[in-house]
């Protein structure tokens, strides 16, 4: 089963990271990523740019979605990166999450990624059937 480890931090965490040599952060993250690669559990992972002035939000609720450019004003928690891992159990996902080289104030939200078993009642749905082909197509890229 797959899990997404969503890295969250606050403005204070970002400030604390600036006190740590950036090469140290790269080395610690690199070693963590390498350990997941070596174990064969890492499916994907990326960090996200912290400069919110280059990002935007699409908000749904009115007649048409509204696009708002960053920065977003006051932030309480920032989503700043993720990993997707494939493991046998929830407990294994917990163990990988505990190993993440994050500093105090960070959080990892761990969520199971849906799979075909979540949609078994809709197996004859056109888009559920197309999904497998799309995944194969993406994997071949």
PAPANU-284007 format. One record per residue (C-alpha): x, y, z; residue in one letter; chain. Coordinates in Angstrom, 1 decimal, padded with zeros to 4 digits, always signed. Layout:
REM residues N
<<X,Y,Z>,'A','A'>
...
END
This chain:
REM residues 141
<<+000.0,+000.0,+000.0>,'X','A'>
<<+001.1,+003.5,-000.7>,'X','A'>
<<+001.3,+006.4,+001.8>,'X','A'>
<<+002.0,+010.1,+001.2>,'X','A'>
<<+004.2,+011.7,+003.9>,'X','A'>
<<+003.3,+015.4,+003.7>,'X','A'>
<<+005.9,+017.7,+005.3>,'X','A'>
<<+004.5,+020.7,+007.1>,'X','A'>
<<+006.2,+023.5,+008.9>,'X','A'>
<<+005.5,+027.0,+010.2>,'X','A'>
<<+007.2,+030.3,+009.5>,'X','A'>
<<+009.2,+029.7,+012.7>,'X','A'>
<<+010.5,+026.3,+011.3>,'X','A'>
<<+011.6,+028.0,+008.1>,'X','A'>
<<+013.5,+030.6,+010.2>,'X','A'>
<<+015.1,+027.8,+012.2>,'X','A'>
<<+016.2,+026.0,+009.1>,'X','A'>
<<+018.0,+029.2,+008.0>,'X','A'>
<<+020.3,+028.8,+011.0>,'X','A'>
<<+021.4,+025.3,+009.8>,'X','A'>
<<+024.0,+025.1,+007.0>,'X','A'>
<<+022.0,+024.4,+003.8>,'X','A'>
<<+024.5,+021.7,+002.8>,'X','A'>
<<+023.8,+019.9,+006.1>,'X','A'>
<<+020.1,+019.9,+005.3>,'X','A'>
<<+020.8,+018.6,+001.7>,'X','A'>
<<+023.0,+015.8,+003.1>,'X','A'>
<<+020.5,+014.7,+005.7>,'X','A'>
<<+017.6,+014.7,+003.3>,'X','A'>
<<+019.7,+013.0,+000.6>,'X','A'>
<<+020.7,+010.2,+003.1>,'X','A'>
<<+017.1,+009.7,+004.1>,'X','A'>
<<+016.0,+009.6,+000.4>,'X','A'>
<<+018.8,+007.2,-000.4>,'X','A'>
<<+017.8,+004.9,+002.5>,'X','A'>
<<+014.3,+004.7,+001.1>,'X','A'>
<<+015.6,+004.1,-002.4>,'X','A'>
<<+017.9,+001.3,-001.1>,'X','A'>
<<+015.0,-000.3,+000.8>,'X','A'>
<<+012.8,-000.1,-002.4>,'X','A'>
<<+010.0,+001.9,-000.8>,'X','A'>
<<+010.4,+005.4,-002.3>,'X','A'>
<<+007.9,+006.0,-005.2>,'X','A'>
<<+008.2,+009.8,-005.4>,'X','A'>
<<+009.3,+012.8,-003.4>,'X','A'>
<<+009.8,+016.5,-003.9>,'X','A'>
<<+010.5,+019.6,-001.9>,'X','A'>
<<+008.4,+022.7,-002.7>,'X','A'>
<<+009.7,+026.2,-003.2>,'X','A'>
<<+009.2,+028.3,-000.1>,'X','A'>
<<+008.8,+031.6,-002.0>,'X','A'>
<<+005.0,+031.8,-001.9>,'X','A'>
<<+005.1,+035.0,-004.1>,'X','A'>
<<+005.5,+032.7,-007.1>,'X','A'>
<<+002.7,+030.4,-006.2>,'X','A'>
<<-001.1,+030.8,-006.4>,'X','A'>
<<-004.3,+029.4,-005.0>,'X','A'>
<<-007.4,+028.4,-006.9>,'X','A'>
<<-010.4,+028.7,-004.7>,'X','A'>
<<-013.7,+027.0,-005.6>,'X','A'>
<<-017.0,+028.2,-004.2>,'X','A'>
<<-018.6,+030.8,-006.5>,'X','A'>
<<-019.7,+030.6,-010.1>,'X','A'>
<<-016.1,+030.4,-011.4>,'X','A'>
<<-012.9,+029.4,-009.6>,'X','A'>
<<-010.9,+032.4,-008.3>,'X','A'>
<<-007.1,+032.5,-008.7>,'X','A'>
<<-005.1,+034.4,-006.1>,'X','A'>
<<-001.4,+035.0,-006.5>,'X','A'>
<<+000.9,+034.6,-003.6>,'X','A'>
<<+002.2,+035.5,-001.1>,'X','A'>
<<-000.8,+034.4,+001.0>,'X','A'>
<<-000.4,+036.7,+004.0>,'X','A'>
<<-000.3,+035.1,+007.4>,'X','A'>
<<+000.5,+031.4,+007.3>,'X','A'>
<<+000.1,+029.1,+010.2>,'X','A'>
<<+001.3,+026.0,+008.5>,'X','A'>
<<+003.1,+025.5,+005.1>,'X','A'>
<<+003.1,+022.3,+003.0>,'X','A'>
<<+006.7,+022.3,+001.9>,'X','A'>
<<+007.4,+018.8,+000.5>,'X','A'>
<<+006.3,+015.2,+000.2>,'X','A'>
<<+007.3,+011.6,-000.2>,'X','A'>
<<+005.2,+008.8,-001.5>,'X','A'>
<<+006.3,+005.4,-000.2>,'X','A'>
<<+005.0,+001.9,-000.9>,'X','A'>
<<+005.2,-000.4,+002.1>,'X','A'>
<<+003.4,-003.5,+003.4>,'X','A'>
<<+001.8,-002.0,+006.5>,'X','A'>
<<+000.7,+001.2,+008.2>,'X','A'>
<<+003.3,+000.4,+010.9>,'X','A'>
<<+006.1,+000.4,+008.3>,'X','A'>
<<+004.9,+003.8,+007.0>,'X','A'>
<<+005.1,+005.1,+010.6>,'X','A'>
<<+008.6,+003.8,+011.0>,'X','A'>
<<+009.7,+005.6,+007.8>,'X','A'>
<<+008.0,+008.8,+008.8>,'X','A'>
<<+009.8,+008.7,+012.2>,'X','A'>
<<+013.1,+008.5,+010.4>,'X','A'>
<<+012.6,+011.8,+008.5>,'X','A'>
<<+015.4,+014.2,+009.3>,'X','A'>
<<+013.1,+017.1,+010.3>,'X','A'>
<<+013.6,+019.7,+013.1>,'X','A'>
<<+011.4,+020.5,+016.0>,'X','A'>
<<+008.2,+022.3,+014.8>,'X','A'>
<<+007.9,+020.2,+011.6>,'X','A'>
<<+005.0,+017.7,+011.2>,'X','A'>
<<+004.6,+014.9,+008.8>,'X','A'>
<<+001.0,+014.1,+007.9>,'X','A'>
<<+000.8,+010.5,+006.7>,'X','A'>
<<-002.1,+009.6,+004.5>,'X','A'>
<<-002.8,+006.4,+002.7>,'X','A'>
<<-003.0,+006.8,-001.1>,'X','A'>
<<-006.2,+005.2,-002.5>,'X','A'>
<<-005.9,+002.2,-004.7>,'X','A'>
<<-008.2,+000.0,-006.8>,'X','A'>
<<-009.7,-001.7,-003.7>,'X','A'>
<<-011.2,+001.6,-002.7>,'X','A'>
<<-013.3,+001.7,-005.9>,'X','A'>
<<-014.3,-002.0,-006.1>,'X','A'>
<<-018.0,-001.1,-006.1>,'X','A'>
<<-017.3,+001.0,-009.3>,'X','A'>
<<-015.2,-001.5,-011.2>,'X','A'>
<<-017.3,-001.1,-014.3>,'X','A'>
<<-017.0,+002.7,-014.4>,'X','A'>
<<-015.4,+004.0,-017.5>,'X','A'>
<<-012.9,+006.1,-015.7>,'X','A'>
<<-011.9,+003.5,-013.2>,'X','A'>
<<-011.2,+001.2,-016.1>,'X','A'>
<<-009.1,+003.8,-017.9>,'X','A'>
<<-007.1,+004.6,-014.8>,'X','A'>
<<-004.9,+001.5,-015.1>,'X','A'>
<<-004.0,+002.3,-018.6>,'X','A'>
<<-003.2,+005.9,-017.6>,'X','A'>
<<-000.9,+004.6,-014.8>,'X','A'>
<<+000.9,+002.3,-017.3>,'X','A'>
<<+001.3,+005.2,-019.7>,'X','A'>
<<+002.7,+007.5,-017.0>,'X','A'>
<<+005.1,+004.8,-015.8>,'X','A'>
<<+006.5,+004.4,-019.4>,'X','A'>
<<+007.4,+008.1,-019.6>,'X','A'>
END
